[in-house]
Amino acid sequence: MAFATINPYTNELLKEFPEATEQDVKAALDKGHKAYEAWRATSFEERAKLMKNIGALLRRDADKLARLAALEMGKVLTEGKAEVILSAEICEYYAENLAELLKPEELKVSDPKVGRATMVYEPQGIVLAIEPWNFPYYQVLRIVAPQLSAGNAVLLKHAGNLPQCAAACQELVEEAGAPKGLFQNIYMPHKFTDMVLEDPRTCGVALTGSERAGSIVAGTAGKALKKATMELGGSDAFIVLDDADLEKTVKWAVFGRHWNAGQVCVSAKRIIVVDSLYDRFVELYKKGIAALKAGDPMDPNTTFAPLSSQKAADDLRELVQKAVKQGAKAETIPVPVPNQGAFFQPVILTGLDENNEARHWEFFGPVTQLYRAKDEDDAVRIANDSPYGLGGSIFSKDEAHALRVASRLRTGMVFINHPTGTKAELPFGGIARSGFGRELMALGIKEFVNHKLINVVDIDAPF
């Protein structure tokens, strides 16, 4: 079965779920379209009430949902609860702001005496959401909240190892008051993606996942003339300038590379340190990693989780071996890990010069690419030497200095004195092979709406 709960701490198969049939998918489209036709006519107040209710239920169930995420993909409880609260904040943001974000916009025209132009934002149908396993709730709610707020319906194809988290999302949204069919989780195999995107009732697709998956789905959407947003891979640079607060920076580096066991698109995967601070930084960084506590994700004391599956751990190990064969040096940091489960001890890779292709790879797990930069210019060069362009961070005590460096980075997001992060009121997305489109805030709610012009003209016909 493609949809199954396998506890990554024990590698035990706990529950399997049957895949949707073609008939199931067609029924979901029928139900989603019917719900959309009714929902699109609802008031902003009614949509805001739903968002507020979803946020409240997420807060109510934060502990339960965190335990479910720990069970299905190994996320430690503190991080799981933080993710649920972030999801609640996203819903609450749209509850408070959707009316303002979607209000008609009066456009400036050359002669207002003879014409009045207005831009209105109208929903268009069903949005297919294809989401990954690393954030079971946040990835879903950052699509569901803006799209339901905009008046669209959402059909969710979640990752195969999160069937219970996916079902919990639908149950919670319906308990909050959403009409049946407005948001549906469906255990849909890949082979039906084309059918969903080619259906005229589907207005677009939002995908978070690998470059390969994004390329395939974006291609299908393009052939069907459907809008797509793609949040794909990332290999964010974490730049340490010579005027950084070193101890604070090291703590953020340890966290930024190892939270969620390093399985984060915007994780600080490439740490670039200027020469003057490099040796001391590396000394403190290794100590910080060694202090991580591996164990059962259900244990509140655990700070270092297993990877999401044994396959993920095996694939990452193979990728490290390939990097070493090309000349990289791999140093394993001795974090004691249990003898069971999908654990992967932290690794630091150095020697990733211009002749090593691994410098352009994304290591999705606790593997640090570590670079010694000759100076600031060299740090920027290394940071921009990447096929990705999702996020990045710069550490410096001088804000003006950091901002000047930020302007030189080719990414969708840059954070100063903090690893790349996310908030409801901030746009999220990247460039290059990290994808296109933006999620959250005003940009996210307008990705799948019709930007309709209404122009009232009062002039005589020319003949």
C-alpha positions as CSV (number, residue, x, y, z in Angstrom):
1,M,0.0,0.0,0.0
2,A,1.3,3.5,-0.9
3,F,-0.5,5.1,2.1
4,A,0.7,3.7,5.4
5,T,1.8,4.7,9.0
6,I,5.2,3.4,9.7
7,N,6.7,4.6,13.0
8,P,10.3,5.8,12.1
9,Y,11.4,5.3,15.7
10,T,10.7,1.6,15.5
11,N,10.2,1.0,11.8
12,E,7.0,-0.8,12.7
13,L,4.1,-0.8,10.2
14,L,1.1,0.3,12.2
15,K,-1.7,0.9,9.7
16,E,-2.4,0.8,6.0
17,F,-5.0,2.7,3.9
18,P,-6.4,1.8,0.5
19,E,-5.6,4.0,-2.5
20,A,-8.4,6.0,-4.1
21,T,-9.8,4.6,-7.2
22,E,-10.6,6.5,-10.4
23,Q,-14.2,6.5,-9.3
24,D,-13.2,8.0,-5.9
25,V,-11.3,10.8,-7.5
26,K,-14.1,11.7,-9.8
27,A,-16.5,11.7,-6.9
28,A,-14.2,14.0,-5.0
29,L,-14.1,16.4,-7.9
30,D,-17.9,16.4,-8.1
31,K,-18.2,17.0,-4.4
32,G,-15.5,19.7,-4.4
33,H,-17.1,21.6,-7.3
34,K,-20.5,21.5,-5.7
35,A,-19.1,22.9,-2.4
36,Y,-17.1,25.5,-4.3
37,E,-20.2,26.8,-6.1
38,A,-21.9,27.5,-2.8
39,W,-18.8,28.7,-1.0
40,R,-17.7,31.2,-3.6
41,A,-20.9,33.2,-2.8
42,T,-20.2,33.4,0.9
43,S,-19.4,36.7,2.7
44,F,-15.9,37.6,3.9
45,E,-17.4,37.4,7.4
46,E,-18.4,33.8,7.0
47,R,-15.1,32.8,5.6
48,A,-13.3,34.6,8.4
49,K,-15.4,32.8,11.0
50,L,-14.3,29.5,9.5
51,M,-10.7,30.5,9.7
52,K,-11.0,31.6,13.3
53,N,-12.7,28.3,14.2
54,I,-10.0,26.3,12.5
55,G,-7.3,28.2,14.4
56,A,-9.1,27.6,17.7
57,L,-9.4,23.8,17.1
58,L,-5.7,23.6,16.1
59,R,-4.8,25.2,19.4
60,R,-7.1,22.9,21.3
61,D,-5.7,19.8,19.6
62,A,-2.0,20.9,19.5
63,D,-0.7,18.1,21.8
64,K,-2.7,15.4,20.1
65,L,-1.7,16.5,16.6
66,A,2.0,16.7,17.7
67,R,1.9,13.1,18.9
68,L,0.4,12.0,15.6
69,A,3.2,13.7,13.7
70,A,5.8,12.1,16.0
71,L,4.2,8.7,15.3
72,E,4.0,9.1,11.5
73,M,7.2,11.0,10.6
74,G,9.2,11.2,13.7
75,K,8.9,14.9,14.6
76,V,9.8,15.7,18.2
77,L,6.9,16.8,20.3
78,T,8.0,20.4,20.9
79,E,8.6,21.0,17.2
80,G,5.3,19.3,16.4
81,K,3.3,21.5,18.8
82,A,5.1,24.6,17.5
83,E,4.1,23.6,13.9
84,V,0.5,23.2,14.9
85,I,0.5,26.6,16.6
86,L,2.1,28.2,13.5
87,S,-0.7,26.7,11.5
88,A,-3.3,28.2,13.9
89,E,-1.6,31.6,13.5
90,I,-1.9,31.3,9.7
91,C,-5.6,30.7,10.0
92,E,-6.0,33.6,12.5
93,Y,-4.1,35.9,10.2
94,Y,-6.5,35.3,7.3
95,A,-9.5,35.5,9.7
96,E,-8.4,39.0,10.6
97,N,-7.1,40.2,7.2
98,L,-8.9,38.4,4.4
99,A,-11.5,41.1,3.9
100,E,-8.8,43.8,3.5
101,L,-6.7,41.6,1.3
102,L,-9.5,40.8,-1.1
103,K,-11.3,44.1,-1.1
104,P,-11.9,45.7,-4.6
105,E,-9.1,47.9,-5.7
106,E,-9.9,51.2,-7.4
107,L,-7.4,51.8,-10.2
108,K,-6.0,55.1,-11.3
109,V,-7.2,56.0,-14.8
110,S,-6.2,58.8,-17.1
111,D,-9.6,60.6,-17.1
112,P,-11.9,59.7,-14.1
113,K,-14.6,61.8,-15.6
114,V,-15.2,59.2,-18.4
115,G,-14.1,56.0,-16.7
116,R,-14.0,54.2,-13.4
117,A,-11.8,51.1,-13.2
118,T,-11.9,48.5,-10.4
119,M,-10.0,45.3,-9.8
120,V,-11.9,42.6,-8.0
121,Y,-10.6,39.2,-6.8
122,E,-12.8,36.2,-7.5
123,P,-12.3,32.5,-6.7
124,Q,-11.9,30.1,-9.6
125,G,-12.6,26.5,-8.5
126,I,-10.7,23.6,-7.0
127,V,-7.0,23.9,-6.1
128,L,-5.1,20.6,-6.0
129,A,-2.6,20.7,-3.1
130,I,0.3,18.2,-3.3
131,E,2.1,18.3,0.0
132,P,5.2,16.6,1.6
133,W,5.7,14.8,4.9
134,N,8.2,17.1,6.7
135,F,5.5,19.4,8.0
136,P,2.2,17.4,8.2
137,Y,0.0,20.4,9.2
138,Y,1.7,23.6,8.2
139,Q,2.2,22.6,4.6
140,V,-1.5,21.8,4.4
141,L,-2.9,24.9,6.3
142,R,-0.7,27.4,4.4
143,I,-2.7,26.3,1.3
144,V,-6.0,25.6,2.9
145,A,-6.2,28.9,4.8
146,P,-5.7,31.3,2.0
147,Q,-7.5,29.3,-0.6
148,L,-10.7,28.7,1.5
149,S,-10.5,32.4,2.5
150,A,-10.4,33.3,-1.2
151,G,-13.5,31.3,-1.9
152,N,-11.8,28.3,-3.6
153,A,-12.1,24.6,-2.7
154,V,-9.0,22.4,-2.0
155,L,-8.3,18.8,-2.8
156,L,-5.4,17.4,-0.8
157,K,-2.9,14.7,-1.9
158,H,-0.7,14.4,1.1
159,A,2.5,12.3,1.4
160,G,2.0,8.6,1.6
161,N,3.5,8.2,5.1
162,L,1.1,10.7,6.7
163,P,-2.4,9.1,6.1
164,Q,-3.6,9.8,9.6
165,C,-2.3,13.4,9.8
166,A,-4.0,14.0,6.4
167,A,-7.3,12.6,7.7
168,A,-7.0,14.7,10.9
169,C,-6.7,17.9,8.8
170,Q,-9.9,17.2,7.0
171,E,-11.7,16.2,10.2
172,L,-10.6,19.4,11.9
173,V,-11.6,21.7,9.0
174,E,-15.1,20.1,8.8
175,E,-15.5,20.3,12.6
176,A,-14.7,24.0,12.3
177,G,-17.8,24.4,10.0
178,A,-16.5,23.9,6.5
179,P,-19.2,22.4,4.2
180,K,-18.6,18.8,3.2
181,G,-16.4,18.7,0.1
182,L,-14.8,22.1,0.5
183,F,-11.6,20.6,1.7
184,Q,-11.0,16.9,1.0
185,N,-8.1,14.6,1.8
186,I,-7.8,11.8,-0.8
187,Y,-5.4,8.9,-0.8
188,M,-4.7,9.5,-4.5
189,P,-2.0,7.6,-6.4
190,H,0.2,9.7,-8.8
191,K,-1.5,8.2,-11.9
192,F,-4.6,10.3,-11.3
193,T,-2.8,13.7,-11.1
194,D,-3.2,14.3,-14.8
195,M,-6.9,13.6,-14.7
196,V,-7.4,16.1,-11.8
197,L,-5.4,18.8,-13.5
198,E,-7.1,18.3,-16.8
199,D,-10.6,18.6,-15.3
200,P,-12.1,22.1,-16.1
201,R,-13.3,22.4,-12.5
202,T,-9.7,22.4,-11.2
203,C,-8.2,25.9,-11.4
204,G,-4.6,25.1,-10.4
205,V,-2.1,23.2,-8.4
206,A,0.1,24.1,-5.4
207,L,3.0,21.6,-4.9
208,T,5.7,21.5,-2.3
209,G,8.2,18.7,-3.0
210,S,11.2,17.6,-5.0
211,E,12.5,19.2,-8.2
212,R,11.5,16.0,-10.1
213,A,8.0,16.0,-8.8
214,G,7.7,19.7,-9.4
215,S,8.9,19.4,-13.0
216,I,6.4,16.6,-13.8
217,V,3.4,18.3,-12.2
218,A,4.3,21.8,-13.5
219,G,4.5,20.3,-17.0
220,T,1.1,18.7,-16.7
221,A,-0.4,21.9,-15.4
222,G,1.2,23.8,-18.3
223,K,-0.3,21.4,-20.8
224,A,-3.7,21.8,-19.2
225,L,-3.2,25.7,-19.1
226,K,-3.6,25.7,-15.3
227,K,-1.9,28.0,-12.8
228,A,0.8,26.3,-10.6
229,T,2.9,27.3,-7.7
230,M,6.0,25.3,-6.9
231,E,7.9,25.3,-3.6
232,L,10.8,22.9,-4.4
233,G,14.2,22.1,-3.0
234,G,16.6,24.4,-1.2
235,S,20.2,24.6,0.0
236,D,20.1,27.7,2.0
237,A,23.4,29.5,2.8
238,F,24.1,30.5,6.4
239,I,26.7,33.3,6.1
240,V,28.8,34.2,9.1
241,L,30.5,37.6,8.6
242,D,33.5,38.8,10.6
243,D,31.4,41.1,12.8
244,A,28.9,38.4,13.9
245,D,28.1,37.6,17.5
246,L,29.8,34.2,17.4
247,E,28.2,32.4,20.3
248,K,24.7,33.4,19.4
249,T,25.4,32.6,15.7
250,V,26.6,29.1,16.6
251,K,23.5,28.4,18.5
252,W,21.3,29.4,15.6
253,A,23.5,27.4,13.2
254,V,23.1,24.2,15.3
255,F,19.3,24.8,15.4
256,G,19.0,25.9,11.8
257,R,20.7,22.8,10.4
258,H,19.3,20.2,12.8
259,W,15.6,21.1,13.6
260,N,13.2,18.6,12.2
261,A,16.3,16.3,11.9
262,G,17.5,18.6,9.1
263,Q,14.5,17.7,6.9
264,V,13.5,21.3,6.0
265,C,13.6,23.0,2.7
266,V,14.9,26.2,4.3
267,S,17.3,24.5,6.6
268,A,20.7,26.1,6.9
269,K,22.3,23.5,4.7
270,R,25.5,25.4,3.6
271,I,27.3,27.1,6.4
272,I,29.8,29.7,5.1
273,V,32.2,31.3,7.6
274,V,34.7,34.0,6.9
275,D,38.3,33.0,7.5
276,S,38.8,35.1,10.6
277,L,36.1,33.3,12.6
278,Y,36.2,29.9,10.9
279,D,38.3,27.9,13.4
280,R,36.5,29.1,16.5
281,F,33.1,28.7,14.9
282,V,33.8,25.1,13.9
283,E,35.0,24.3,17.4
284,L,31.8,25.6,19.0
285,Y,29.6,24.2,16.3
286,K,30.8,20.7,16.8
287,K,30.2,21.0,20.6
288,G,26.7,22.3,19.9
289,I,25.9,19.3,17.7
290,A,27.3,16.8,20.1
291,A,25.0,18.2,22.8
292,L,21.9,17.1,20.9
293,K,19.9,14.4,22.5
294,A,18.6,11.6,20.2
295,G,15.7,9.4,21.3
296,D,12.1,8.7,21.1
297,P,10.3,11.7,19.4
298,M,7.5,11.2,22.0
299,D,10.0,11.9,24.8
300,P,9.9,15.6,25.7
301,N,13.6,15.6,26.3
302,T,14.5,14.5,22.8
303,T,16.0,17.2,20.6
304,F,17.3,15.1,17.7
305,A,14.8,12.9,15.9
306,P,15.0,10.0,13.5
307,L,14.5,10.7,9.8
308,S,11.1,10.2,8.4
309,S,11.8,6.7,7.2
310,Q,14.5,4.1,7.0
311,K,14.7,4.7,3.2
312,A,15.3,8.4,3.8
313,A,18.2,7.5,6.1
314,D,19.6,5.0,3.6
315,D,19.3,7.4,0.7
316,L,21.1,10.2,2.7
317,R,23.9,7.8,3.6
318,E,24.4,7.0,0.0
319,L,24.5,10.6,-1.0
320,V,27.2,11.4,1.6
321,Q,29.2,8.4,0.2
322,K,28.9,9.8,-3.3
323,A,30.2,13.2,-2.1
324,V,33.2,11.6,-0.4
325,K,34.0,9.7,-3.6
326,Q,34.2,13.0,-5.4
327,G,36.8,14.3,-2.8
328,A,34.7,15.6,0.1
329,K,35.8,14.9,3.7
330,A,33.0,13.6,6.0
331,E,33.2,13.9,9.7
332,T,30.6,12.2,11.8
333,I,29.7,14.0,15.1
334,P,29.3,11.5,17.9
335,V,25.7,12.0,18.9
336,P,24.6,8.7,20.5
337,V,21.6,7.3,18.7
338,P,19.3,4.3,19.5
339,N,20.1,1.0,17.8
340,Q,16.6,1.1,16.4
341,G,14.8,3.4,14.0
342,A,15.7,5.6,11.1
343,F,18.4,7.6,12.9
344,F,21.3,9.3,11.1
345,Q,24.2,10.7,13.0
346,P,25.1,14.3,12.1
347,V,27.8,14.7,9.5
348,I,29.9,17.7,8.5
349,L,31.2,17.8,4.9
350,T,34.2,19.9,3.9
351,G,36.4,20.0,0.8
352,L,33.5,20.8,-1.4
353,D,35.4,22.7,-4.0
354,E,34.6,23.6,-7.6
355,N,35.4,20.1,-8.8
356,N,32.9,18.4,-6.4
357,E,29.4,18.3,-7.8
358,A,28.1,17.6,-4.2
359,R,28.2,21.4,-3.5
360,H,25.1,21.7,-5.7
361,W,23.2,18.9,-4.0
362,E,20.5,19.1,-1.4
363,F,21.2,16.9,1.7
364,F,17.8,16.4,3.3
365,G,18.9,15.5,6.8
366,P,21.5,16.3,9.4
367,V,24.4,16.9,7.0
368,T,26.3,20.2,7.1
369,Q,28.1,21.6,4.1
370,L,30.8,23.7,5.7
371,Y,32.8,26.3,3.8
372,R,35.7,28.6,4.7
373,A,35.4,31.9,2.9
374,K,38.5,34.0,2.3
375,D,36.4,37.2,2.9
376,E,32.9,38.6,2.5
377,D,33.1,38.7,-1.3
378,D,34.1,35.0,-1.3
379,A,31.2,34.2,1.0
380,V,28.7,35.8,-1.3
381,R,30.3,33.9,-4.3
382,I,29.9,30.6,-2.5
383,A,26.4,31.4,-1.4
384,N,25.3,32.2,-5.0
385,D,27.1,29.1,-6.4
386,S,23.9,27.1,-6.2
387,P,21.1,25.9,-8.5
388,Y,18.7,26.8,-5.7
389,G,17.3,30.1,-4.6
390,L,14.9,29.6,-1.7
391,G,16.2,31.4,1.3
392,G,19.4,32.3,3.2
393,S,20.6,34.1,6.3
394,I,23.4,36.5,7.2
395,F,24.9,37.0,10.7
396,S,26.4,40.3,11.6
397,K,26.2,42.8,14.5
398,D,26.0,45.6,12.0
399,E,22.5,45.6,10.5
400,A,23.4,48.0,7.6
401,H,26.3,45.8,6.8
402,A,24.1,42.7,6.7
403,L,21.5,44.4,4.5
404,R,24.2,45.3,2.0
405,V,25.2,41.7,1.8
406,A,21.6,40.6,1.6
407,S,21.1,42.6,-1.5
408,R,23.8,40.5,-3.2
409,L,22.2,37.1,-2.6
410,R,20.1,35.5,-5.3
411,T,17.3,34.0,-3.3
412,G,13.6,34.5,-2.6
413,M,14.1,35.2,1.1
414,V,16.9,36.5,3.3
415,F,16.9,36.6,7.1
416,I,19.3,38.7,9.2
417,N,20.6,37.1,12.4
418,H,18.2,34.2,12.1
419,P,17.9,31.1,9.9
420,T,15.3,31.3,7.1
421,G,11.9,31.0,8.7
422,T,8.2,31.5,8.1
423,K,5.3,33.5,9.4
424,A,1.7,34.0,8.3
425,E,2.3,37.7,7.4
426,L,5.5,37.1,5.4
427,P,5.7,35.8,1.8
428,F,7.3,32.4,1.4
429,G,8.9,31.1,-1.9
430,G,12.0,31.0,-4.0
431,I,13.5,31.4,-7.4
432,A,15.5,29.2,-9.8
433,R,15.3,25.5,-9.1
434,S,13.6,26.3,-5.8
435,G,10.4,26.9,-7.7
436,F,8.0,29.9,-8.4
437,G,5.0,31.5,-6.9
438,R,4.5,32.7,-3.3
439,E,2.5,31.4,-0.4
440,L,1.1,33.2,2.7
441,M,0.2,36.8,3.3
442,A,-1.4,38.8,0.4
443,L,0.5,37.1,-2.3
444,G,-0.7,33.6,-1.2
445,I,-4.4,34.5,-1.1
446,K,-4.2,35.9,-4.6
447,E,-2.3,33.1,-6.4
448,F,-5.5,31.3,-7.6
449,V,-8.0,34.0,-7.9
450,N,-9.3,35.9,-11.0
451,H,-7.9,39.4,-11.0
452,K,-10.9,40.7,-12.8
453,L,-11.1,44.2,-14.2
454,I,-14.4,46.0,-14.2
455,N,-14.3,49.3,-16.1
456,V,-17.3,51.7,-16.3
457,V,-16.9,53.9,-19.3
458,D,-19.0,56.9,-20.2
459,I,-18.1,58.2,-23.7
460,D,-19.9,58.4,-27.1
461,A,-19.3,55.7,-29.7
462,P,-16.9,56.9,-32.5
463,F,-19.6,56.1,-35.2
